[in-house]
Amino acid sequence: MAAAGFLFGAWKIKKALNGTYNAHLGVWDSDGEGGFRPRLDPVTGMQEMGANCRNGGIYIPTCSFSGGNLMIAMFAIE
């Protein structure tokens, strides 16, 4: 049952990340002061592109759940 829960959780997270992926938006990181700054590619110095609900920053809403939420739900069901 635990293995099935882990597989279901991985599938659900992957589906959420793929469903919110936008190749034309840049990746943003928190600046530590309540704002965001672009994540730059270390080689080219240009902003990294391809954002989803995990790293989208201000342009894509945050993910509706996390791996921790799924783990708590799975163990509560057990």
mmCIF file of the N, C-alpha and C atoms, coordinates in Angstrom:
data_MODEL
# 
_entry.id   MODEL 
# 
loop_
_atom_site.group_PDB 
_atom_site.id 
_atom_site.type_symbol 
_atom_site.label_atom_id 
_atom_site.label_alt_id 
_atom_site.label_comp_id 
_atom_site.label_asym_id 
_atom_site.label_entity_id 
_atom_site.label_seq_id 
_atom_site.pdbx_PDB_ins_code 
_atom_site.Cartn_x 
_atom_site.Cartn_y 
_atom_site.Cartn_z 
_atom_site.occupancy 
_atom_site.B_iso_or_equiv 
_atom_site.pdbx_formal_charge 
_atom_site.auth_seq_id 
_atom_site.auth_comp_id 
_atom_site.auth_asym_id 
_atom_site.auth_atom_id 
_atom_site.pdbx_PDB_model_num 
ATOM 1   N N  . MET A 1 1  ? 0.821  -1.195 0.000   1.00 0.00 ? 1  MET A N  1 
ATOM 2   C CA . MET A 1 1  ? 0.000  0.000  0.000   1.00 0.00 ? 1  MET A CA 1 
ATOM 3   C C  . MET A 1 1  ? 0.868  1.262  0.000   1.00 0.00 ? 1  MET A C  1 
ATOM 4   N N  . ALA A 1 2  ? 1.946  1.226  0.761   1.00 0.00 ? 2  ALA A N  1 
ATOM 5   C CA . ALA A 1 2  ? 2.843  2.386  0.793   1.00 0.00 ? 2  ALA A CA 1 
ATOM 6   C C  . ALA A 1 2  ? 3.487  2.613  -0.564  1.00 0.00 ? 2  ALA A C  1 
ATOM 7   N N  . ALA A 1 3  ? 3.908  1.533  -1.218  1.00 0.00 ? 3  ALA A N  1 
ATOM 8   C CA . ALA A 1 3  ? 4.525  1.664  -2.543  1.00 0.00 ? 3  ALA A CA 1 
ATOM 9   C C  . ALA A 1 3  ? 3.531  2.254  -3.539  1.00 0.00 ? 3  ALA A C  1 
ATOM 10  N N  . ALA A 1 4  ? 2.285  1.812  -3.486  1.00 0.00 ? 4  ALA A N  1 
ATOM 11  C CA . ALA A 1 4  ? 1.262  2.363  -4.381  1.00 0.00 ? 4  ALA A CA 1 
ATOM 12  C C  . ALA A 1 4  ? 1.048  3.845  -4.094  1.00 0.00 ? 4  ALA A C  1 
ATOM 13  N N  . GLY A 1 5  ? 1.100  4.230  -2.817  1.00 0.00 ? 5  GLY A N  1 
ATOM 14  C CA . GLY A 1 5  ? 0.955  5.637  -2.449  1.00 0.00 ? 5  GLY A CA 1 
ATOM 15  C C  . GLY A 1 5  ? 2.095  6.486  -2.986  1.00 0.00 ? 5  GLY A C  1 
ATOM 16  N N  . PHE A 1 6  ? 3.324  5.968  -2.899  1.00 0.00 ? 6  PHE A N  1 
ATOM 17  C CA . PHE A 1 6  ? 4.475  6.706  -3.431  1.00 0.00 ? 6  PHE A CA 1 
ATOM 18  C C  . PHE A 1 6  ? 4.365  6.860  -4.943  1.00 0.00 ? 6  PHE A C  1 
ATOM 19  N N  . LEU A 1 7  ? 3.979  5.812  -5.635  1.00 0.00 ? 7  LEU A N  1 
ATOM 20  C CA . LEU A 1 7  ? 3.833  5.882  -7.091  1.00 0.00 ? 7  LEU A CA 1 
ATOM 21  C C  . LEU A 1 7  ? 2.722  6.852  -7.488  1.00 0.00 ? 7  LEU A C  1 
ATOM 22  N N  . PHE A 1 8  ? 1.594  6.795  -6.782  1.00 0.00 ? 8  PHE A N  1 
ATOM 23  C CA . PHE A 1 8  ? 0.502  7.718  -7.073  1.00 0.00 ? 8  PHE A CA 1 
ATOM 24  C C  . PHE A 1 8  ? 0.935  9.159  -6.820  1.00 0.00 ? 8  PHE A C  1 
ATOM 25  N N  . GLY A 1 9  ? 1.638  9.402  -5.712  1.00 0.00 ? 9  GLY A N  1 
ATOM 26  C CA . GLY A 1 9  ? 2.112  10.750 -5.401  1.00 0.00 ? 9  GLY A CA 1 
ATOM 27  C C  . GLY A 1 9  ? 3.076  11.272 -6.453  1.00 0.00 ? 9  GLY A C  1 
ATOM 28  N N  . ALA A 1 10 ? 4.004  10.434 -6.896  1.00 0.00 ? 10 ALA A N  1 
ATOM 29  C CA . ALA A 1 10 ? 4.954  10.840 -7.934  1.00 0.00 ? 10 ALA A CA 1 
ATOM 30  C C  . ALA A 1 10 ? 4.216  11.180 -9.227  1.00 0.00 ? 10 ALA A C  1 
ATOM 31  N N  . TRP A 1 11 ? 3.225  10.359 -9.580  1.00 0.00 ? 11 TRP A N  1 
ATOM 32  C CA . TRP A 1 11 ? 2.458  10.609 -10.795 1.00 0.00 ? 11 TRP A CA 1 
ATOM 33  C C  . TRP A 1 11 ? 1.683  11.927 -10.679 1.00 0.00 ? 11 TRP A C  1 
ATOM 34  N N  . LYS A 1 12 ? 1.093  12.186 -9.510  1.00 0.00 ? 12 LYS A N  1 
ATOM 35  C CA . LYS A 1 12 ? 0.300  13.398 -9.304  1.00 0.00 ? 12 LYS A CA 1 
ATOM 36  C C  . LYS A 1 12 ? 1.188  14.646 -9.359  1.00 0.00 ? 12 LYS A C  1 
ATOM 37  N N  . ILE A 1 13 ? 2.366  14.579 -8.764  1.00 0.00 ? 13 ILE A N  1 
ATOM 38  C CA . ILE A 1 13 ? 3.294  15.717 -8.812  1.00 0.00 ? 13 ILE A CA 1 
ATOM 39  C C  . ILE A 1 13 ? 3.764  15.954 -10.239 1.00 0.00 ? 13 ILE A C  1 
ATOM 40  N N  . LYS A 1 14 ? 4.136  14.891 -10.953 1.00 0.00 ? 14 LYS A N  1 
ATOM 41  C CA . LYS A 1 14 ? 4.586  15.030 -12.341 1.00 0.00 ? 14 LYS A CA 1 
ATOM 42  C C  . LYS A 1 14 ? 3.491  15.629 -13.211 1.00 0.00 ? 14 LYS A C  1 
ATOM 43  N N  . LYS A 1 15 ? 2.255  15.209 -13.002 1.00 0.00 ? 15 LYS A N  1 
ATOM 44  C CA . LYS A 1 15 ? 1.125  15.734 -13.775 1.00 0.00 ? 15 LYS A CA 1 
ATOM 45  C C  . LYS A 1 15 ? 0.943  17.233 -13.509 1.00 0.00 ? 15 LYS A C  1 
ATOM 46  N N  . ALA A 1 16 ? 1.076  17.651 -12.256 1.00 0.00 ? 16 ALA A N  1 
ATOM 47  C CA . ALA A 1 16 ? 0.933  19.072 -11.906 1.00 0.00 ? 16 ALA A CA 1 
ATOM 48  C C  . ALA A 1 16 ? 2.058  19.899 -12.520 1.00 0.00 ? 16 ALA A C  1 
ATOM 49  N N  . LEU A 1 17 ? 3.293  19.389 -12.473 1.00 0.00 ? 17 LEU A N  1 
ATOM 50  C CA . LEU A 1 17 ? 4.421  20.128 -13.044 1.00 0.00 ? 17 LEU A CA 1 
ATOM 51  C C  . LEU A 1 17 ? 4.300  20.241 -14.553 1.00 0.00 ? 17 LEU A C  1 
ATOM 52  N N  . ASN A 1 18 ? 3.914  19.151 -15.209 1.00 0.00 ? 18 ASN A N  1 
ATOM 53  C CA . ASN A 1 18 ? 3.751  19.182 -16.666 1.00 0.00 ? 18 ASN A CA 1 
ATOM 54  C C  . ASN A 1 18 ? 2.563  20.047 -17.078 1.00 0.00 ? 18 ASN A C  1 
ATOM 55  N N  . GLY A 1 19 ? 1.500  20.022 -16.282 1.00 0.00 ? 19 GLY A N  1 
ATOM 56  C CA . GLY A 1 19 ? 0.312  20.793 -16.616 1.00 0.00 ? 19 GLY A CA 1 
ATOM 57  C C  . GLY A 1 19 ? 0.497  22.291 -16.509 1.00 0.00 ? 19 GLY A C  1 
ATOM 58  N N  . THR A 1 20 ? 1.415  22.750 -15.687 1.00 0.00 ? 20 THR A N  1 
ATOM 59  C CA . THR A 1 20 ? 1.645  24.184 -15.517 1.00 0.00 ? 20 THR A CA 1 
ATOM 60  C C  . THR A 1 20 ? 2.909  24.660 -16.230 1.00 0.00 ? 20 THR A C  1 
ATOM 61  N N  . TYR A 1 21 ? 3.574  23.788 -16.987 1.00 0.00 ? 21 TYR A N  1 
ATOM 62  C CA . TYR A 1 21 ? 4.841  24.161 -17.653 1.00 0.00 ? 21 TYR A CA 1 
ATOM 63  C C  . TYR A 1 21 ? 4.592  25.154 -18.774 1.00 0.00 ? 21 TYR A C  1 
ATOM 64  N N  . ASN A 1 22 ? 5.407  26.175 -18.838 1.00 0.00 ? 22 ASN A N  1 
ATOM 65  C CA . ASN A 1 22 ? 5.361  27.160 -19.905 1.00 0.00 ? 22 ASN A CA 1 
ATOM 66  C C  . ASN A 1 22 ? 6.793  27.422 -20.348 1.00 0.00 ? 22 ASN A C  1 
ATOM 67  N N  . ALA A 1 23 ? 7.119  27.033 -21.574 1.00 0.00 ? 23 ALA A N  1 
ATOM 68  C CA . ALA A 1 23 ? 8.492  27.144 -22.075 1.00 0.00 ? 23 ALA A CA 1 
ATOM 69  C C  . ALA A 1 23 ? 8.912  28.583 -22.334 1.00 0.00 ? 23 ALA A C  1 
ATOM 70  N N  . HIS A 1 24 ? 7.958  29.512 -22.415 1.00 0.00 ? 24 HIS A N  1 
ATOM 71  C CA . HIS A 1 24 ? 8.276  30.891 -22.770 1.00 0.00 ? 24 HIS A CA 1 
ATOM 72  C C  . HIS A 1 24 ? 8.450  31.812 -21.571 1.00 0.00 ? 24 HIS A C  1 
ATOM 73  N N  . LEU A 1 25 ? 8.238  31.293 -20.375 1.00 0.00 ? 25 LEU A N  1 
ATOM 74  C CA . LEU A 1 25 ? 8.408  32.116 -19.179 1.00 0.00 ? 25 LEU A CA 1 
ATOM 75  C C  . LEU A 1 25 ? 9.743  31.821 -18.520 1.00 0.00 ? 25 LEU A C  1 
ATOM 76  N N  . GLY A 1 26 ? 10.318 32.827 -17.923 1.00 0.00 ? 26 GLY A N  1 
ATOM 77  C CA . GLY A 1 26 ? 11.579 32.662 -17.226 1.00 0.00 ? 26 GLY A CA 1 
ATOM 78  C C  . GLY A 1 26 ? 11.396 32.097 -15.833 1.00 0.00 ? 26 GLY A C  1 
ATOM 79  N N  . VAL A 1 27 ? 12.480 31.575 -15.304 1.00 0.00 ? 27 VAL A N  1 
ATOM 80  C CA . VAL A 1 27 ? 12.489 31.008 -13.955 1.00 0.00 ? 27 VAL A CA 1 
ATOM 81  C C  . VAL A 1 27 ? 12.863 32.119 -12.980 1.00 0.00 ? 27 VAL A C  1 
ATOM 82  N N  . TRP A 1 28 ? 12.127 32.199 -11.866 1.00 0.00 ? 28 TRP A N  1 
ATOM 83  C CA . TRP A 1 28 ? 12.353 33.242 -10.870 1.00 0.00 ? 28 TRP A CA 1 
ATOM 84  C C  . TRP A 1 28 ? 12.676 32.621 -9.527  1.00 0.00 ? 28 TRP A C  1 
ATOM 85  N N  . ASP A 1 29 ? 13.525 33.278 -8.754  1.00 0.00 ? 29 ASP A N  1 
ATOM 86  C CA . ASP A 1 29 ? 13.870 32.867 -7.398  1.00 0.00 ? 29 ASP A CA 1 
ATOM 87  C C  . ASP A 1 29 ? 13.500 33.988 -6.434  1.00 0.00 ? 29 ASP A C  1 
ATOM 88  N N  . SER A 1 30 ? 13.258 33.633 -5.177  1.00 0.00 ? 30 SER A N  1 
ATOM 89  C CA . SER A 1 30 ? 12.986 34.637 -4.156  1.00 0.00 ? 30 SER A CA 1 
ATOM 90  C C  . SER A 1 30 ? 14.258 35.432 -3.882  1.00 0.00 ? 30 SER A C  1 
ATOM 91  N N  . ASP A 1 31 ? 14.093 36.728 -3.683  1.00 0.00 ? 31 ASP A N  1 
ATOM 92  C CA . ASP A 1 31 ? 15.260 37.551 -3.352  1.00 0.00 ? 31 ASP A CA 1 
ATOM 93  C C  . ASP A 1 31 ? 15.477 37.664 -1.855  1.00 0.00 ? 31 ASP A C  1 
ATOM 94  N N  . GLY A 1 32 ? 14.631 36.985 -1.061  1.00 0.00 ? 32 GLY A N  1 
ATOM 95  C CA . GLY A 1 32 ? 14.780 37.002 0.386   1.00 0.00 ? 32 GLY A CA 1 
ATOM 96  C C  . GLY A 1 32 ? 14.148 38.203 1.055   1.00 0.00 ? 32 GLY A C  1 
ATOM 97  N N  . GLU A 1 33 ? 13.614 39.135 0.275   1.00 0.00 ? 33 GLU A N  1 
ATOM 98  C CA . GLU A 1 33 ? 13.003 40.337 0.831   1.00 0.00 ? 33 GLU A CA 1 
ATOM 99  C C  . GLU A 1 33 ? 11.550 40.487 0.387   1.00 0.00 ? 33 GLU A C  1 
ATOM 100 N N  . GLY A 1 34 ? 10.921 39.384 -0.014  1.00 0.00 ? 34 GLY A N  1 
ATOM 101 C CA . GLY A 1 34 ? 9.533  39.432 -0.442  1.00 0.00 ? 34 GLY A CA 1 
ATOM 102 C C  . GLY A 1 34 ? 9.338  39.635 -1.930  1.00 0.00 ? 34 GLY A C  1 
ATOM 103 N N  . GLY A 1 35 ? 10.413 39.729 -2.675  1.00 0.00 ? 35 GLY A N  1 
ATOM 104 C CA . GLY A 1 35 ? 10.335 39.919 -4.126  1.00 0.00 ? 35 GLY A CA 1 
ATOM 105 C C  . GLY A 1 35 ? 10.948 38.744 -4.866  1.00 0.00 ? 35 GLY A C  1 
ATOM 106 N N  . PHE A 1 36 ? 11.089 38.897 -6.163  1.00 0.00 ? 36 PHE A N  1 
ATOM 107 C CA . PHE A 1 36 ? 11.660 37.851 -6.994  1.00 0.00 ? 36 PHE A CA 1 
ATOM 108 C C  . PHE A 1 36 ? 12.746 38.424 -7.880  1.00 0.00 ? 36 PHE A C  1 
ATOM 109 N N  . ARG A 1 37 ? 13.691 37.577 -8.253  1.00 0.00 ? 37 ARG A N  1 
ATOM 110 C CA . ARG A 1 37 ? 14.736 37.966 -9.194  1.00 0.00 ? 37 ARG A CA 1 
ATOM 111 C C  . ARG A 1 37 ? 14.889 36.844 -10.212 1.00 0.00 ? 37 ARG A C  1 
ATOM 112 N N  . PRO A 1 38 ? 15.277 37.147 -11.431 1.00 0.00 ? 38 PRO A N  1 
ATOM 113 C CA . PRO A 1 38 ? 15.412 36.091 -12.444 1.00 0.00 ? 38 PRO A CA 1 
ATOM 114 C C  . PRO A 1 38 ? 16.597 35.181 -12.133 1.00 0.00 ? 38 PRO A C  1 
ATOM 115 N N  . ARG A 1 39 ? 16.421 33.897 -12.413 1.00 0.00 ? 39 ARG A N  1 
ATOM 116 C CA . ARG A 1 39 ? 17.527 32.942 -12.273 1.00 0.00 ? 39 ARG A CA 1 
ATOM 117 C C  . ARG A 1 39 ? 18.312 32.965 -13.579 1.00 0.00 ? 39 ARG A C  1 
ATOM 118 N N  . LEU A 1 40 ? 19.602 33.235 -13.477 1.00 0.00 ? 40 LEU A N  1 
ATOM 119 C CA . LEU A 1 40 ? 20.446 33.355 -14.662 1.00 0.00 ? 40 LEU A CA 1 
ATOM 120 C C  . LEU A 1 40 ? 21.212 32.065 -14.926 1.00 0.00 ? 40 LEU A C  1 
ATOM 121 N N  . ASP A 1 41 ? 21.368 31.762 -16.210 1.00 0.00 ? 41 ASP A N  1 
ATOM 122 C CA . ASP A 1 41 ? 22.147 30.601 -16.618 1.00 0.00 ? 41 ASP A CA 1 
ATOM 123 C C  . ASP A 1 41 ? 23.620 30.904 -16.344 1.00 0.00 ? 41 ASP A C  1 
ATOM 124 N N  . PRO A 1 42 ? 24.353 30.008 -15.657 1.00 0.00 ? 42 PRO A N  1 
ATOM 125 C CA . PRO A 1 42 ? 25.746 30.312 -15.316 1.00 0.00 ? 42 PRO A CA 1 
ATOM 126 C C  . PRO A 1 42 ? 26.669 30.413 -16.527 1.00 0.00 ? 42 PRO A C  1 
ATOM 127 N N  . VAL A 1 43 ? 26.304 29.782 -17.631 1.00 0.00 ? 43 VAL A N  1 
ATOM 128 C CA . VAL A 1 43 ? 27.166 29.793 -18.813 1.00 0.00 ? 43 VAL A CA 1 
ATOM 129 C C  . VAL A 1 43 ? 26.908 31.026 -19.678 1.00 0.00 ? 43 VAL A C  1 
ATOM 130 N N  . THR A 1 44 ? 25.652 31.276 -20.015 1.00 0.00 ? 44 THR A N  1 
ATOM 131 C CA . THR A 1 44 ? 25.325 32.366 -20.933 1.00 0.00 ? 44 THR A CA 1 
ATOM 132 C C  . THR A 1 44 ? 25.024 33.686 -20.240 1.00 0.00 ? 44 THR A C  1 
ATOM 133 N N  . GLY A 1 45 ? 24.631 33.652 -18.979 1.00 0.00 ? 45 GLY A N  1 
ATOM 134 C CA . GLY A 1 45 ? 24.256 34.866 -18.275 1.00 0.00 ? 45 GLY A CA 1 
ATOM 135 C C  . GLY A 1 45 ? 22.843 35.327 -18.599 1.00 0.00 ? 45 GLY A C  1 
ATOM 136 N N  . MET A 1 46 ? 22.132 34.592 -19.444 1.00 0.00 ? 46 MET A N  1 
ATOM 137 C CA . MET A 1 46 ? 20.747 34.923 -19.799 1.00 0.00 ? 46 MET A CA 1 
ATOM 138 C C  . MET A 1 46 ? 19.800 34.249 -18.811 1.00 0.00 ? 46 MET A C  1 
ATOM 139 N N  . GLN A 1 47 ? 18.565 34.759 -18.741 1.00 0.00 ? 47 GLN A N  1 
ATOM 140 C CA . GLN A 1 47 ? 17.586 34.168 -17.830 1.00 0.00 ? 47 GLN A CA 1 
ATOM 141 C C  . GLN A 1 47 ? 17.205 32.772 -18.300 1.00 0.00 ? 47 GLN A C  1 
ATOM 142 N N  . GLU A 1 48 ? 17.145 31.839 -17.338 1.00 0.00 ? 48 GLU A N  1 
ATOM 143 C CA . GLU A 1 48 ? 16.717 30.474 -17.656 1.00 0.00 ? 48 GLU A CA 1 
ATOM 144 C C  . GLU A 1 48 ? 15.243 30.498 -18.021 1.00 0.00 ? 48 GLU A C  1 
ATOM 145 N N  . MET A 1 49 ? 14.888 29.705 -19.023 1.00 0.00 ? 49 MET A N  1 
ATOM 146 C CA . MET A 1 49 ? 13.509 29.671 -19.497 1.00 0.00 ? 49 MET A CA 1 
ATOM 147 C C  . MET A 1 49 ? 12.902 28.308 -19.219 1.00 0.00 ? 49 MET A C  1 
ATOM 148 N N  . GLY A 1 50 ? 11.589 28.265 -19.158 1.00 0.00 ? 50 GLY A N  1 
ATOM 149 C CA . GLY A 1 50 ? 10.873 27.024 -18.912 1.00 0.00 ? 50 GLY A CA 1 
ATOM 150 C C  . GLY A 1 50 ? 10.451 26.923 -17.462 1.00 0.00 ? 50 GLY A C  1 
ATOM 151 N N  . ALA A 1 51 ? 9.326  27.523 -17.122 1.00 0.00 ? 51 ALA A N  1 
ATOM 152 C CA . ALA A 1 51 ? 8.868  27.571 -15.737 1.00 0.00 ? 51 ALA A CA 1 
ATOM 153 C C  . ALA A 1 51 ? 7.615  26.729 -15.555 1.00 0.00 ? 51 ALA A C  1 
ATOM 154 N N  . ASN A 1 52 ? 7.431  26.229 -14.336 1.00 0.00 ? 52 ASN A N  1 
ATOM 155 C CA . ASN A 1 52 ? 6.212  25.505 -13.963 1.00 0.00 ? 52 ASN A CA 1 
ATOM 156 C C  . ASN A 1 52 ? 5.790  26.001 -12.584 1.00 0.00 ? 52 ASN A C  1 
ATOM 157 N N  . CYS A 1 53 ? 4.813  25.328 -11.975 1.00 0.00 ? 53 CYS A N  1 
ATOM 158 C CA . CYS A 1 53 ? 4.302  25.817 -10.685 1.00 0.00 ? 53 CYS A CA 1 
ATOM 159 C C  . CYS A 1 53 ? 5.346  25.734 -9.572  1.00 0.00 ? 53 CYS A C  1 
ATOM 160 N N  . ARG A 1 54 ? 6.388  24.996 -9.768  1.00 0.00 ? 54 ARG A N  1 
ATOM 161 C CA . ARG A 1 54 ? 7.437  24.872 -8.741  1.00 0.00 ? 54 ARG A CA 1 
ATOM 162 C C  . ARG A 1 54 ? 8.416  26.033 -8.780  1.00 0.00 ? 54 ARG A C  1 
ATOM 163 N N  . ASN A 1 55 ? 8.749  26.528 -9.981  1.00 0.00 ? 55 ASN A N  1 
ATOM 164 C CA . ASN A 1 55 ? 9.764  27.571 -10.083 1.00 0.00 ? 55 ASN A CA 1 
ATOM 165 C C  . ASN A 1 55 ? 9.307  28.773 -10.904 1.00 0.00 ? 55 ASN A C  1 
ATOM 166 N N  . GLY A 1 56 ? 7.991  28.960 -11.038 1.00 0.00 ? 56 GLY A N  1 
ATOM 167 C CA . GLY A 1 56 ? 7.468  30.019 -11.889 1.00 0.00 ? 56 GLY A CA 1 
ATOM 168 C C  . GLY A 1 56 ? 7.501  31.405 -11.284 1.00 0.00 ? 56 GLY A C  1 
ATOM 169 N N  . GLY A 1 57 ? 7.634  31.508 -9.988  1.00 0.00 ? 57 GLY A N  1 
ATOM 170 C CA . GLY A 1 57 ? 7.698  32.819 -9.362  1.00 0.00 ? 57 GLY A CA 1 
ATOM 171 C C  . GLY A 1 57 ? 6.387  33.568 -9.463  1.00 0.00 ? 57 GLY A C  1 
ATOM 172 N N  . ILE A 1 58 ? 6.430  34.788 -10.003 1.00 0.00 ? 58 ILE A N  1 
ATOM 173 C CA . ILE A 1 58 ? 5.266  35.658 -9.987  1.00 0.00 ? 58 ILE A CA 1 
ATOM 174 C C  . ILE A 1 58 ? 4.306  35.422 -11.139 1.00 0.00 ? 58 ILE A C  1 
ATOM 175 N N  . TYR A 1 59 ? 4.690  34.701 -12.164 1.00 0.00 ? 59 TYR A N  1 
ATOM 176 C CA . TYR A 1 59 ? 3.848  34.579 -13.349 1.00 0.00 ? 59 TYR A CA 1 
ATOM 177 C C  . TYR A 1 59 ? 2.999  33.324 -13.385 1.00 0.00 ? 59 TYR A C  1 
ATOM 178 N N  . ILE A 1 60 ? 3.345  32.295 -12.645 1.00 0.00 ? 60 ILE A N  1 
ATOM 179 C CA . ILE A 1 60 ? 2.577  31.053 -12.596 1.00 0.00 ? 60 ILE A CA 1 
ATOM 180 C C  . ILE A 1 60 ? 2.185  30.831 -11.138 1.00 0.00 ? 60 ILE A C  1 
ATOM 181 N N  . PRO A 1 61 ? 0.917  30.515 -10.868 1.00 0.00 ? 61 PRO A N  1 
ATOM 182 C CA . PRO A 1 61 ? 0.537  30.281 -9.471  1.00 0.00 ? 61 PRO A CA 1 
ATOM 183 C C  . PRO A 1 61 ? 1.316  29.110 -8.867  1.00 0.00 ? 61 PRO A C  1 
ATOM 184 N N  . THR A 1 62 ? 1.453  29.108 -7.565  1.00 0.00 ? 62 THR A N  1 
ATOM 185 C CA . THR A 1 62 ? 2.176  28.032 -6.896  1.00 0.00 ? 62 THR A CA 1 
ATOM 186 C C  . THR A 1 62 ? 1.410  26.716 -7.025  1.00 0.00 ? 62 THR A C  1 
ATOM 187 N N  . CYS A 1 63 ? 2.119  25.620 -6.818  1.00 0.00 ? 63 CYS A N  1 
ATOM 188 C CA . CYS A 1 63 ? 1.500  24.299 -6.898  1.00 0.00 ? 63 CYS A CA 1 
ATOM 189 C C  . CYS A 1 63 ? 0.422  24.171 -5.830  1.00 0.00 ? 63 CYS A C  1 
ATOM 190 N N  . SER A 1 64 ? -0.641 23.455 -6.151  1.00 0.00 ? 64 SER A N  1 
ATOM 191 C CA . SER A 1 64 ? -1.751 23.326 -5.213  1.00 0.00 ? 64 SER A CA 1 
ATOM 192 C C  . SER A 1 64 ? -1.443 22.345 -4.083  1.00 0.00 ? 64 SER A C  1 
ATOM 193 N N  . PHE A 1 65 ? -0.391 21.564 -4.217  1.00 0.00 ? 65 PHE A N  1 
ATOM 194 C CA . PHE A 1 65 ? -0.002 20.612 -3.183  1.00 0.00 ? 65 PHE A CA 1 
ATOM 195 C C  . PHE A 1 65 ? 1.490  20.347 -3.316  1.00 0.00 ? 65 PHE A C  1 
ATOM 196 N N  . SER A 1 66 ? 2.042  19.677 -2.312  1.00 0.00 ? 66 SER A N  1 
ATOM 197 C CA . SER A 1 66 ? 3.463  19.326 -2.345  1.00 0.00 ? 66 SER A CA 1 
ATOM 198 C C  . SER A 1 66 ? 3.621  17.857 -1.998  1.00 0.00 ? 66 SER A C  1 
ATOM 199 N N  . GLY A 1 67 ? 4.822  17.368 -2.102  1.00 0.00 ? 67 GLY A N  1 
ATOM 200 C CA . GLY A 1 67 ? 5.098  15.987 -1.721  1.00 0.00 ? 67 GLY A CA 1 
ATOM 201 C C  . GLY A 1 67 ? 4.781  15.747 -0.253  1.00 0.00 ? 67 GLY A C  1 
ATOM 202 N N  . GLY A 1 68 ? 5.032  16.736 0.593   1.00 0.00 ? 68 GLY A N  1 
ATOM 203 C CA . GLY A 1 68 ? 4.717  16.610 2.017   1.00 0.00 ? 68 GLY A CA 1 
ATOM 204 C C  . GLY A 1 68 ? 3.223  16.456 2.257   1.00 0.00 ? 68 GLY A C  1 
ATOM 205 N N  . ASN A 1 69 ? 2.417  17.235 1.514   1.00 0.00 ? 69 ASN A N  1 
ATOM 206 C CA . ASN A 1 69 ? 0.962  17.103 1.636   1.00 0.00 ? 69 ASN A CA 1 
ATOM 207 C C  . ASN A 1 69 ? 0.515  15.702 1.263   1.00 0.00 ? 69 ASN A C  1 
ATOM 208 N N  . LEU A 1 70 ? 1.076  15.163 0.193   1.00 0.00 ? 70 LEU A N  1 
ATOM 209 C CA . LEU A 1 70 ? 0.694  13.819 -0.241  1.00 0.00 ? 70 LEU A CA 1 
ATOM 210 C C  . LEU A 1 70 ? 1.136  12.753 0.761   1.00 0.00 ? 70 LEU A C  1 
ATOM 211 N N  . MET A 1 71 ? 2.318  12.935 1.358   1.00 0.00 ? 71 MET A N  1 
ATOM 212 C CA . MET A 1 71 ? 2.792  11.971 2.360   1.00 0.00 ? 71 MET A CA 1 
ATOM 213 C C  . MET A 1 71 ? 1.878  11.971 3.586   1.00 0.00 ? 71 MET A C  1 
ATOM 214 N N  . ILE A 1 72 ? 1.485  13.136 4.050   1.00 0.00 ? 72 ILE A N  1 
ATOM 215 C CA . ILE A 1 72 ? 0.596  13.217 5.208   1.00 0.00 ? 72 ILE A CA 1 
ATOM 216 C C  . ILE A 1 72 ? -0.739 12.546 4.892   1.00 0.00 ? 72 ILE A C  1 
ATOM 217 N N  . ALA A 1 73 ? -1.270 12.823 3.701   1.00 0.00 ? 73 ALA A N  1 
ATOM 218 C CA . ALA A 1 73 ? -2.548 12.203 3.316   1.00 0.00 ? 73 ALA A CA 1 
ATOM 219 C C  . ALA A 1 73 ? -2.417 10.691 3.217   1.00 0.00 ? 73 ALA A C  1 
ATOM 220 N N  . MET A 1 74 ? -1.294 10.212 2.652   1.00 0.00 ? 74 MET A N  1 
ATOM 221 C CA . MET A 1 74 ? -1.115 8.770  2.488   1.00 0.00 ? 74 MET A CA 1 
ATOM 222 C C  . MET A 1 74 ? -1.036 8.066  3.836   1.00 0.00 ? 74 MET A C  1 
ATOM 223 N N  . PHE A 1 75 ? -0.287 8.621  4.773   1.00 0.00 ? 75 PHE A N  1 
ATOM 224 C CA . PHE A 1 75 ? -0.175 7.969  6.077   1.00 0.00 ? 75 PHE A CA 1 
ATOM 225 C C  . PHE A 1 75 ? -1.450 8.125  6.908   1.00 0.00 ? 75 PHE A C  1 
ATOM 226 N N  . ALA A 1 76 ? -2.217 9.195  6.668   1.00 0.00 ? 76 ALA A N  1 
ATOM 227 C CA . ALA A 1 76 ? -3.500 9.341  7.354   1.00 0.00 ? 76 ALA A CA 1 
ATOM 228 C C  . ALA A 1 76 ? -4.482 8.282  6.872   1.00 0.00 ? 76 ALA A C  1 
ATOM 229 N N  . ILE A 1 77 ? -4.432 7.961  5.579   1.00 0.00 ? 77 ILE A N  1 
ATOM 230 C CA . ILE A 1 77 ? -5.323 6.934  5.031   1.00 0.00 ? 77 ILE A CA 1 
ATOM 231 C C  . ILE A 1 77 ? -4.955 5.556  5.580   1.00 0.00 ? 77 ILE A C  1 
ATOM 232 N N  . GLU A 1 78 ? -3.653 5.303  5.731   1.00 0.00 ? 78 GLU A N  1 
ATOM 233 C CA . GLU A 1 78 ? -3.227 4.006  6.266   1.00 0.00 ? 78 GLU A CA 1 
ATOM 234 C C  . GLU A 1 78 ? -3.726 3.848  7.682   1.00 0.00 ? 78 GLU A C  1 
# 
